Amino acid sequence: MRKYTRPVYNGCSLQDLKGLVFDKVYKREENPAPEFSNEAIVFENKDEKFILTHWQDCCESVVIEEIHGDLEDLAGASIVQAEEEYKNGSQNGGDLTETWSFYKFATIKGYVTIRFYGTSNGYYSESAGLFKLVR
């Protein structure tokens, strides 16, 4: 009987993407691992796989709200820019906090900005992170 082993992802920095060339970069709607939210941006080549997603906890919601640019521009050319920026706010008179996370990527083919939107009671993380599959 074959034993199932769950994939292991380690957190890493966006800077780890700089200089890498990916065969494909795409938005994934299904859950890549139980600890992650459903939506993810996947960076993949024959040797490495990274996912940009939210590490799901209890009482928060984080979704990909918008993608400016074409994810295909991030495949087939070296990543020359990988940056993140955050903006915070509150709603309902301060009962809920919200965070907009902007992830900016570029190759010689073009620029892509991915905006995540997160809300919580202020105790939980509302942003995304980059994770690398350990093979």
N, C-alpha and C positions, 0 to 999 in steps of 0.2 A: 504494500500500500504506500502510495506516495504522500509524503507529508507536505502540507501547504505551509509556506513561509511567507509572511507578509512583507512587502517591500519596506525598506528603511530609508527615511529621508532625514538628512541633517540640515539644520539651518546654515545659511551662508550669506555672504555679502553680495550686493549687486555688482560690486567691483570684480567678483569672480567671473562674471560674464564677459568682461572687456577682453578683446582680442580673440575670443572664440568664434567659430563659424558653425552655424547650426543647419542641419538638413531641412528641418521644419520647425516652424513656430506657429502655434495654433491655440485657439480658445477651446477648452475642454469643459463640457457641461456636467459630466458625471464626476462623482467623488473619486479622486485618485488614491485616497487612503482614508480610513475611518476618522482620523484626527483632523482632516481638512474639510473646509466648506466645499460645496459642490463645484463652484466655478474656479477655473484656474487657467493661467496662460502657461503653456508647456513649451520649453526650449529643448530640442532634441537633436542629437547626432549619433553616429554609430557607437561612440565611446561614452557619452554623458547624457544625462537627462536632468533638467531643472524644472521646477514648477514655481510659479509666482501665484500664491493663493493665501488664504487666511487660515491660521491654525485655530480651529473651532474649539470654543470652550462652552460655557453654559448659556449665558443670557445676553448674547449679542447677535447682531446680524451684519454681515459684511458681504457685499456683492460687487461685481464688476459693473459699474454704472455706464461707462462709455469708453470706447476705443477710438482715438483720433489717429488716422493713418492706416496703412495696410500691414498686417502682421507678416505677410509674405516678404515685405521689404527687409525683415530681420533675418531671413534665411538666405544662405548662399553667399554671405559677405560677413566680414569681421565686425563684431560689435565694437563701435568706437565710443559710444556714450551709453552710460547706465547710471541714472540718477533717480533719487526719490525726493519728494517734497510733501509736506503735510499741512493741512489747514483744519483747525478745530472749531467747534461751535457747540451750541446747545439748543434744545427745543422744549416745548411745553413748560416754559418758565424755569428751565434749568434741570428738570427731572431726568431728561435724557441727554446724553452727550452724543456728538456726531463728529466724525473725522472723514475728510476727503484725502485720500492718498493718491498722489500722482507719480507714476513710474514712467520715466522718459528714456527711450532707447533710440539709437541711431546707428545706421551703417552707411556706406557710400550710396546705397540704394534709396534711402529715405529715413524719415523720422516717424516714431510712433509714441503716443502718450496714452497710457492706460490709467483710467480713473476708477478707483475703488471707493465705495461709500459704505461707512460703517456707523452703527448706532449701538448704544448700550446704556446701562444705568450709570456709567462712569467708572465702574470697577473693572471692567473687562477690556481687552484689547479690541480696537476698532480698525486696525490696519492690516495690510497683507505683509507677507514676507517671502523671501526666496529660499527654496529648499532643494538640495541636491540628492538624487537617488544614489544610495550606496550600493554598488554592485560587487 
